[in-house]
């Protein structure tokens, strides 16, 4: 009614000088009216439907392209690089916790009071740990993964993927 220049409360035509009779306003109202009509008729939805993602999957060809770093890198960086290789955007991401869980189950990391600690196996594999301090003054340990540790993770991706997909 507003788009047609009719006051919906009084059912009377609005004055020609009323802002509702401005051509641009009238066109906007017609557009909104058309959208609302489609929503009412269930032709469109106002809330986007979220597509369900498939479990994580990476092909052998994609794995072969992993960009190893000669400099030790964090597990977050390893996960980011692996996820960056996956061409299919409909799959869920590989999570850092899945890699960590695999390393704990393989005795390369040991959990103690919610923190991961290195084992002799992990040190032999080229993993190192540095103590850091956060901006609020708390200290934490950051583990770095050398090239041999990166290779171990990439070679064992099928087992890590099973853990990742089981959690989902």
N, C-alpha and C positions, 0 to 999 in steps of 0.2 A: 504494500500500500504506500509506504514512504517513497519507494522508487517511482511510483506513479503519481506522486504529489498529493497523496491523501493522508490526512492525519488519522492514524489508526485508533486514537482515543475518541475522537469526535465524529469520525467518518466524513469530515468535510474537506473540501479541497483547500490546500494551503495557498497562501498568497504567492503571486508570481515572484515577489521580491524575497521570499523565504529561501534560506540557504539550501533547503531540500530540493528546490527546483533548479539548483545549479547543475549543469549538464554533467560535470565530472562527478559530483556527489551522486547524482541519479544513476550514472553508469556503474559506480561502485556498489550501490545498493542492489541493482539488478544482478550484478556478478555474485554478490554474497547470497542473494535470494536463490540464484541458480545452484550454488554449491549446497546450501542448506536443503534445497529440494532433493538433490541427489543423495545427500546423507539420509534424509527421511525415507527415500525409496530404496535405501541400502545399496545404491550403485557405487558409492565410495565410502571409505571409512576415515574418520578423523584421526584415529590412532594408527600409526604405521604397524603393520604386522611384522614381528621380528621373526626372521628366518632362523630355524634351528640349525645350528652348525653340526657338521659331522664330526666324529672322533678324529683326533689328530692322525694324519698320515703323511709320510714323506717317502717318495720313491727313491730307488737306488741311484737313479740318475741325478736327482736333486741332492742326495747325500754326498755324492762324489764332488760336488761343487763347493763343499764347505771351505770357507776361506780361513785357513789356519793362521794364527798369529805367532810370530817368533817371540814376541814379547808376551809375558804372562798376562792373562785377562781374567775378568771375574766371571762367575757362573751366569750372571745376568746377561753379560755380553755374549757368552756362548749360546744361550737360549735365544737371544735376539738374532744372532747370525743363522741359527738353525731355522727359526721361524721365517726369516727373510728368504730362505731357499724355497719355501713351499709356495708353489704357483697357485694352488687352489685356495681361493679366499673363503670357501664355504666350510673349511675345517677349523676346528678349535685350535688354539695355540698350545705349543709345548710349554709346560710350566717349569719354573726353576725348582719348585718343591719336588717335582717328579725326578729330576736329575739328582737332587740332593738325596732323596730317599733311596735311589738306586746306589749311589755312592756309599751310603750308610749300610745298606744291605750287603754290599760288596766289601765292607771293612776298609774303605778308603776314607770315610769320615766317621766320626764317633760323636753322638749327641750327648751333651752333658749340661744339665740345667737349661735346656732350651737353646744351647749354643752348639755349633759344630766345631769339632776339634780335629786336627790332623792326626793320622796314625802313621806308623813307620811306612806302611805301604804307600800312603799318599805322598809322603816326602820322597820316597824312592821314585815315584811317578812324576815328580816335578811340581808338586803343589806346595805353595808357600802361604804363610799367614802373616798379616801385618795388623798391628793394633792401631786403630784410628780413633779420633775423637769427633763426636758430632757437634753441631753448632750450639747445642744446649749443655755441652760439657761431659756428656756420657761417653764412655769408651766402648768400643765394639771391635770385633775381629773381622777382617776382610780376607777371604781366601782368594788366591790367584792361581790360575791353572796354566802351567807351561804347555808347550806344544805336545809333549807325550801324554799329558792329562787330557788335552783337547782330543787327541787321537783316540784315547781310550773311551771317552764319552761318545764320540761319533761312531766308533766301531760297535758300541753297545747300544746304539739308538733303538733297535727293535725291542730290547728289554725295557728301556726307559719309556718307550711309547706304550707298552703294555701297562706300566704303572700309571702313566698319565691318563690313559683312557679308562682304566679301572676306577680312578678317582671320580670320573665324570659320571 
